Amino acid sequence: MASHEHIPVLLNESMQALAIKRTGCYLDGTFGRGGHARALLAQLSAAGRLLAVDRDPEAVAAGQRLAATDPRFEIKQARYSQLPQLAQARGWSRRVNGILLDLGVASPQLDQPERGFSFNTDAPLDMRMDPSTGQSAADWLAAASEQMIAKTLQTLGEERFARRIARAIVTARQQTPIKTTDQLAALITHTVPTREPGKHPATRSFQAIRIQINAELEELRAALAGVCELLASGGRLVVISFHSLEDRLVKRFIRDEAQGASIPKGVPVRDAELCRRLRPIGHATRPSDAEIERNPRARSAVMRVAERLP
């Protein structure tokens, strides 16, 4: 199968949402193949700075090639939950003018069979964004209880046949370890009684297992928890998510930070004492029909934007 070029999603919209200052400091988590990073750098002066992170060693290698030619840019192999400590180590607390979090999986990860993210090609069942650390999907499926597998598929994949699939996985692994994407996809296909139109029966399960293996929701929570301490007054947070659970987390975070401290009804309090830290900018943005036609993988993207209050 030919590789898909990694096309940055909502590129123009995200650059506009960042309201880029030419001499500003910016954070990009994750770098991917650098589409957003290069667009951002194109708007910075020589005094501007961009720090990017990525868990994937191949993405970091691509970023290091860019860093070697552009002194304004730096990349670290790290999770985006580590952005706060990386920025603080550079003295950037309350100095960051924009944070871009582009969540989800990069096209090169999906298109390299050996990474085990896709059910379209037979490969080892891995799914780790950083293949050098942590538990592979095959190892997790070999050890997780039926209840844990069902809960993961139901919660993270919103799979309505979660219990049936979990039971089939546990039964099958007693005979033969589930070590490849083809094995898992075929098992799910034979287990699920009905199909969603236009969607492979294993789509939701593969997504759920990937999110579990990479602790993606925990990473997002940790990253969001640190952004307000990094952003300068007027600094922008821009998050592009590809899953309803991610988007829900981002939406609630922005709402909570915009409302400020929870005060019991009837307690007199000045507005300034509510400690509001963010204000939402606009509504959720989705790709245009034209972008989805160019890049079908953009179809589930949602972008939300907030600005740091003084």
Backbone torsions as a table, in degrees:
resi	resn	phi	psi	omega
1	MET	NA	135.0	179.9
2	ALA	-70.0	144.7	179.3
3	SER	-73.1	140.4	170.3
4	HIS	-79.6	135.8	170.0
5	GLU	-66.1	143.8	177.8
6	HIS	-80.5	108.4	-177.5
7	ILE	-101.3	120.0	179.9
8	PRO	-63.7	135.3	-176.5
9	VAL	-87.8	142.0	177.8
10	LEU	50.1	44.3	-173.7
11	LEU	-62.7	-55.6	-178.0
12	ASN	-64.0	-40.4	-178.4
13	GLU	-64.5	-40.4	-178.9
14	SER	-70.9	-37.3	178.5
15	MET	-65.2	-40.5	177.6
16	GLN	-65.5	-40.9	-178.4
17	ALA	-64.8	-31.4	-179.9
18	LEU	-70.4	-17.4	-178.9
19	ALA	47.1	58.9	-167.3
20	ILE	-63.4	129.6	172.4
21	LYS	-96.2	133.5	-171.5
22	ARG	-62.0	-29.4	-178.5
23	THR	-104.6	15.5	-172.0
24	GLY	-79.8	170.6	174.8
25	CYS	-107.7	132.6	-175.8
26	TYR	-134.3	153.2	177.4
27	LEU	-122.4	135.1	179.1
28	ASP	-124.6	112.4	175.8
29	GLY	-132.2	98.4	24.6
30	THR	-122.1	161.7	-175.4
31	PHE	-69.3	-40.3	-176.8
32	GLY	63.4	-115.7	173.4
33	ARG	-116.4	15.4	166.7
34	GLY	88.8	13.4	-179.5
35	GLY	-61.9	-50.2	177.9
36	HIS	-67.1	-41.2	-177.4
37	ALA	-61.0	-44.6	-179.0
38	ARG	-65.8	-38.7	178.2
39	ALA	-64.8	-38.0	179.4
40	LEU	-69.1	-44.9	179.5
41	LEU	-60.6	-32.1	-179.6
42	ALA	-63.5	-18.8	-179.2
43	GLN	-104.4	1.0	179.8
44	LEU	-96.6	147.3	172.5
45	SER	-82.4	-177.2	178.9
46	ALA	-62.4	-22.6	-178.9
47	ALA	-87.4	-11.6	179.9
48	GLY	-72.5	158.3	-179.4
49	ARG	-139.4	142.4	176.5
50	LEU	-134.6	123.4	174.3
51	LEU	-111.3	125.6	179.6
52	ALA	-118.1	154.9	173.0
53	VAL	-130.9	158.0	171.2
54	ASP	-160.2	145.5	177.6
55	ARG	-82.3	-24.0	-173.0
56	ASP	-82.0	120.3	-177.7
57	PRO	-60.6	-30.4	178.8
58	GLU	-70.3	-38.8	176.3
59	ALA	-65.2	-40.5	179.2
60	VAL	-63.7	-39.8	178.1
61	ALA	-61.7	-40.7	177.1
62	ALA	-64.6	-39.9	178.1
63	GLY	-66.4	-35.7	179.6
64	GLN	-66.6	-31.6	176.1
65	ARG	-65.8	-38.6	176.5
66	LEU	-67.7	-43.9	-178.8
67	ALA	-61.2	-32.0	-179.0
68	ALA	-66.8	-20.8	-177.8
69	THR	-110.5	-5.8	-175.7
70	ASP	-137.0	104.3	-176.6
71	PRO	-67.2	-12.6	178.6
72	ARG	-78.8	-11.9	-170.4
73	PHE	-115.9	141.1	177.3
74	GLU	-140.8	143.9	177.3
75	ILE	-131.8	144.3	176.8
76	LYS	-128.7	143.8	171.6
77	GLN	-79.7	106.8	-175.4
78	ALA	-163.3	163.3	173.2
79	ARG	-83.7	157.1	-178.9
80	TYR	-72.0	-13.3	172.3
81	SER	-67.7	-17.2	179.6
82	GLN	-90.1	-3.2	179.8
83	LEU	-55.0	-44.4	-179.9
84	PRO	-56.2	-47.2	-177.9
85	GLN	-69.7	-34.2	178.1
86	LEU	-66.1	-42.2	179.7
87	ALA	-68.9	-40.6	179.7
88	GLN	-64.1	-35.1	178.8
89	ALA	-64.9	-22.2	178.3
90	ARG	-95.9	6.1	179.7
91	GLY	74.8	27.8	-174.9
92	TRP	-96.8	8.3	179.5
93	SER	-57.3	128.3	-177.7
94	ARG	57.0	24.9	178.1
95	ARG	-122.2	-4.1	-176.1
96	VAL	-80.8	128.0	-177.5
97	ASN	-89.1	-15.1	178.6
98	GLY	-168.3	141.1	176.3
99	ILE	-126.1	123.4	177.2
100	LEU	-111.5	119.7	174.8
101	LEU	-112.6	108.4	177.1
102	ASP	-103.2	101.0	-171.6
103	LEU	-83.7	178.0	175.7
104	GLY	90.5	-162.4	-172.3
105	VAL	-112.5	136.8	177.4
106	ALA	-75.5	148.8	-179.7
107	SER	-54.6	-42.5	178.6
108	PRO	-59.1	-31.9	177.4
109	GLN	-66.4	-42.6	179.8
110	LEU	-67.2	-34.9	-171.1
111	ASP	-88.9	-8.0	175.8
112	GLN	-94.4	107.8	-174.6
113	PRO	-54.1	-37.0	-175.8
114	GLU	-65.5	-14.4	178.8
115	ARG	-78.5	-20.5	173.7
116	GLY	73.0	22.4	179.3
117	PHE	-85.0	-26.0	-169.3
118	SER	-111.2	145.2	175.7
119	PHE	-90.7	2.2	-177.1
120	ASN	-80.7	-19.5	-179.7
121	THR	-135.3	138.1	-179.9
122	ASP	-70.5	132.1	-177.2
123	ALA	-163.8	165.9	173.3
124	PRO	-57.4	141.1	-176.5
125	LEU	-83.7	89.1	-174.2
126	ASP	-107.3	-74.7	175.3
127	MET	75.1	4.1	178.8
128	ARG	-78.9	133.7	175.2
129	MET	-68.8	-30.9	171.3
130	ASP	-117.3	99.4	-174.5
131	PRO	-66.2	-7.7	-176.8
132	SER	-88.5	-5.9	-174.8
133	THR	-145.0	154.0	175.0
134	GLY	84.4	-175.9	-174.4
135	GLN	-95.4	132.1	176.7
136	SER	-73.5	165.2	178.0
137	ALA	-62.0	-37.8	178.9
138	ALA	-62.9	-43.1	179.3
139	ASP	-65.5	-39.8	-179.9
140	TRP	-65.3	-44.1	179.8
141	LEU	-65.9	-28.4	179.2
142	ALA	-72.9	-27.2	-172.2
143	ALA	-108.1	-26.7	-174.2
144	ALA	-68.7	146.2	177.0
145	SER	-72.6	161.7	177.5
146	GLU	-58.5	-40.2	-179.9
147	GLN	-64.5	-41.5	179.5
148	MET	-65.4	-43.0	179.2
149	ILE	-62.6	-45.2	-179.7
150	ALA	-62.3	-44.1	-179.6
151	LYS	-63.0	-41.3	179.7
152	THR	-63.1	-47.2	-178.4
153	LEU	-65.3	-36.7	-178.2
154	GLN	-74.7	-45.4	-174.9
155	THR	-77.8	-47.8	-173.7
156	LEU	-91.1	-20.9	179.3
157	GLY	-111.8	-7.7	-176.1
158	GLU	50.2	41.9	-178.6
159	GLU	-88.9	117.0	-175.4
160	ARG	-75.0	-15.6	177.0
161	PHE	-103.7	30.1	-173.9
162	ALA	-57.3	-47.1	-177.0
163	ARG	-65.0	-40.7	-179.7
164	ARG	-64.2	-42.6	179.8
165	ILE	-66.9	-43.0	179.9
166	ALA	-60.7	-42.9	179.2
167	ARG	-62.3	-41.3	-179.9
168	ALA	-66.3	-37.8	178.9
169	ILE	-64.2	-46.7	-178.4
170	VAL	-64.7	-40.0	177.8
171	THR	-64.3	-45.8	-176.6
172	ALA	-66.4	-38.8	-175.5
173	ARG	-70.8	-18.4	176.0
174	GLN	-69.2	-23.9	178.7
175	GLN	-94.2	-48.4	-176.8
176	THR	-144.4	131.8	177.0
177	PRO	-59.2	141.2	178.5
178	ILE	-91.2	102.4	-171.2
179	LYS	-117.6	-9.8	-177.3
180	THR	-126.6	159.6	179.2
181	THR	-64.3	-38.2	179.0
182	ASP	-62.4	-42.9	178.9
183	GLN	-57.8	-49.2	-177.1
184	LEU	-67.7	-43.5	-178.7
185	ALA	-64.0	-41.1	179.9
186	ALA	-66.9	-40.7	179.2
187	LEU	-60.8	-45.1	-179.7
188	ILE	-66.8	-42.2	179.9
189	THR	-58.9	-40.2	-179.9
190	HIS	-75.3	-19.9	-175.2
191	THR	-91.3	-37.5	-175.2
192	VAL	-76.6	125.1	-174.8
193	PRO	-76.3	-27.7	-180.0
194	THR	-133.5	159.3	-178.0
195	ARG	-118.3	144.3	171.3
196	GLU	-77.4	135.3	-179.1
197	PRO	-55.5	129.5	176.3
198	GLY	74.8	8.4	-176.8
199	LYS	-128.8	132.6	176.5
200	HIS	-64.5	140.4	-178.6
201	PRO	-57.9	-23.8	-177.2
202	ALA	-90.9	-2.1	-174.0
203	THR	-54.8	-52.6	-175.4
204	ARG	-66.1	-38.9	-179.1
205	SER	-68.3	-43.6	178.1
206	PHE	-61.2	-42.3	178.7
207	GLN	-61.1	-45.7	-177.8
208	ALA	-63.6	-43.6	-179.1
209	ILE	-65.8	-40.3	177.4
210	ARG	-61.2	-44.4	179.9
211	ILE	-63.8	-39.6	178.6
212	GLN	-65.2	-48.7	-176.1
213	ILE	-60.3	-39.0	-175.5
214	ASN	-97.6	4.9	179.3
215	ALA	48.5	46.0	-170.8
216	GLU	-65.5	-39.1	-179.2
217	LEU	-71.3	-38.1	176.8
218	GLU	-63.7	-40.4	177.6
219	GLU	-61.3	-43.8	-179.3
220	LEU	-64.2	-44.8	178.5
221	ARG	-57.6	-45.3	-178.0
222	ALA	-65.8	-39.3	179.1
223	ALA	-65.7	-45.7	-179.3
224	LEU	-62.5	-37.0	-177.9
225	ALA	-60.3	-24.1	-176.7
226	GLY	-101.1	-7.6	-169.9
227	VAL	-68.2	-36.4	-175.4
228	CYS	-65.9	-29.0	178.5
229	GLU	-76.8	-13.3	-179.4
230	LEU	-97.5	-37.6	-171.8
231	LEU	-70.4	134.9	171.4
232	ALA	-73.2	163.3	174.7
233	SER	-56.7	127.3	-176.5
234	GLY	84.7	-4.9	177.5
235	GLY	-66.8	149.7	-174.7
236	ARG	-108.7	138.9	169.0
237	LEU	-106.3	124.2	179.0
238	VAL	-125.6	120.6	-178.5
239	VAL	-123.6	126.1	175.1
240	ILE	-109.5	114.6	-179.4
241	SER	-113.2	161.6	-175.0
242	PHE	-128.7	12.5	-174.8
243	HIS	-147.0	141.8	-175.5
244	SER	-61.4	-32.9	179.2
245	LEU	-67.8	-41.3	176.1
246	GLU	-62.2	-49.1	-177.0
247	ASP	-61.0	-37.9	179.3
248	ARG	-63.4	-42.4	177.8
249	LEU	-60.3	-45.5	-178.2
250	VAL	-65.9	-45.1	-179.0
251	LYS	-60.1	-45.4	-179.8
252	ARG	-66.9	-39.6	179.5
253	PHE	-61.1	-48.8	-179.9
254	ILE	-63.3	-42.3	179.2
255	ARG	-60.9	-46.2	-177.9
256	ASP	-64.4	-41.5	-179.3
257	GLU	-72.0	-24.8	177.2
258	ALA	-78.6	-29.9	-179.5
259	GLN	-81.8	-29.3	-179.8
260	GLY	82.1	-163.7	-174.0
261	ALA	-61.2	143.6	176.6
262	SER	-81.1	119.4	-177.1
263	ILE	-116.1	133.2	177.3
264	PRO	-56.3	144.8	-178.3
265	LYS	-58.3	136.4	175.8
266	GLY	90.1	-9.6	179.5
267	VAL	-80.2	122.4	-179.5
268	PRO	-70.9	127.3	-178.4
269	VAL	-151.5	138.6	176.6
270	ARG	-73.9	151.2	-179.4
271	ASP	-57.8	-38.5	-177.9
272	ALA	-64.7	-22.4	-177.5
273	GLU	-83.8	-4.7	-178.9
274	LEU	-78.6	-11.4	177.6
275	CYS	58.5	44.9	173.6
276	ARG	-69.4	131.8	-174.9
277	ARG	-114.4	-22.0	-178.8
278	LEU	-131.5	155.8	166.6
279	ARG	-129.1	136.2	179.8
280	PRO	-66.7	144.8	175.9
281	ILE	-113.7	111.6	178.2
282	GLY	67.6	-165.3	179.6
283	HIS	-108.8	175.6	176.8
284	ALA	-58.0	136.4	-179.7
285	THR	-110.7	134.2	177.9
286	ARG	-120.9	157.6	-179.5
287	PRO	-62.0	149.7	175.5
288	SER	-72.9	164.3	176.1
289	ASP	-58.9	-37.1	-179.5
290	ALA	-65.1	-40.2	178.9
291	GLU	-67.1	-41.0	179.6
292	ILE	-64.5	-35.2	177.6
293	GLU	-66.0	-39.8	177.8
294	ARG	-71.5	-36.3	-174.3
295	ASN	-139.5	87.9	-176.7
296	PRO	-56.7	-24.4	-179.6
297	ARG	-71.0	-8.2	178.2
298	ALA	-83.4	-8.2	-167.3
299	ARG	-60.6	-29.0	-177.3
300	SER	-96.5	3.8	-175.3
301	ALA	-70.7	141.1	173.3
302	VAL	-135.9	130.2	179.1
303	MET	-112.8	132.1	175.1
304	ARG	-124.4	146.6	-172.6
305	VAL	-133.1	140.6	175.2
306	ALA	-142.2	157.0	-178.9
307	GLU	-121.2	138.4	178.9
308	ARG	-72.3	127.4	175.6
309	LEU	-79.3	157.4	-179.5
310	PRO	-60.0	NA	NA
